[in-house]
Amino acid sequence: MNRKAVPRLLIVADDQELISRLGELLDGAGYSHDVDPTMARALDSYYDVVIVDRTTENLENLAAMRRQAMTARALVLSTIGSDKDQADAMAAGADDYLPKPFLPARLLGKIRGLLRRHIDNAETIPFGRAQLDVRRYEVVMPRGKRVSLSIREFDLLRTLVARPTVIYPKAELRTRVFGTDASESTVDTYVYYLRKKLGQGVVRSVYRLGYKAGAIAP
């Protein structure tokens, strides 16, 4: 079965003109994206690529995220464009570098390259004694049985598993995984699907707050 998930990118910038331009390019290429000027969400393995607008603070934050085992690939955009600036960005944890201004095709080409590298290096995600198989959208159970998930089921579980201590409000999960056009009951429906396939404990309900990752029974 050949299923393809929508790549998810994070834009780290506070320049509204740049954010708008990047958003249009990513939407046109079929990529899902969020914006976070603080980079706090970059630790979430839900993201495949992080696009960082180069500032001293952002490079420092990128280095800090790498020390905390950020798994997403990072592309730094910079108006400086010098060899030294590129070296500084790579030393901070960037995987690639693109001077501004840039051609749209050049940006998208670099993103495609980073996505290939990210997928190659992130084949599985641990979930207790189970594993999420990123390539096949399956959960490998503790005793080796494989359970196939739909793309949205997998995306929802992957989001929860990426930060297992975080309680996600339903509204945030709906926006992250399904988009703002999804109905309010969509998250509940897909939690039901996951529990039916993987057991009631796979997703925990937190009264009046939302959902968090649970556990898969041995």
HELIX and SHEET records of a PDB file:
HELIX    1   1 GLN A   16  GLY A   28  1                                  13    
HELIX    2   2 ALA A   40  LEU A   43  5                                   4    
HELIX    3   3 THR A   56  ARG A   67  1                                  12    
HELIX    4   4 ASP A   83  ALA A   92  1                                  10    
HELIX    5   5 PRO A  104  ASN A  121  1                                  18    
HELIX    6   6 ILE A  151  ALA A  162  1                                  12    
HELIX    7   7 LYS A  170  LEU A  173  1                                   4    
HELIX    8   8 ARG A  174  PHE A  178  3                                   5    
HELIX    9   9 THR A  186  LEU A  198  1                                  13    
HELIX   10  10 GLN A  200  VAL A  202  5                                   3    
SHEET    1   A 5 SER A  32  VAL A  35  0                                        
SHEET    2   A 5 ARG A   8  VAL A  12  1                                        
SHEET    3   A 5 VAL A  49  ASP A  53  1                                        
SHEET    4   A 5 ARG A  73  SER A  78  1                                        
SHEET    5   A 5 ASP A  96  PRO A  99  1                                        
SHEET    1   B 4 THR A 124  PHE A 127  0                                        
SHEET    2   B 4 ALA A 130  ASP A 133 -1                                        
SHEET    3   B 4 GLU A 138  VAL A 140 -1                                        
SHEET    4   B 4 ARG A 146  SER A 148 -1                                        
SHEET    1   C 2 VAL A 203  VAL A 206  0                                        
SHEET    2   C 2 GLY A 210  ALA A 213 -1                                        
END                                                                             
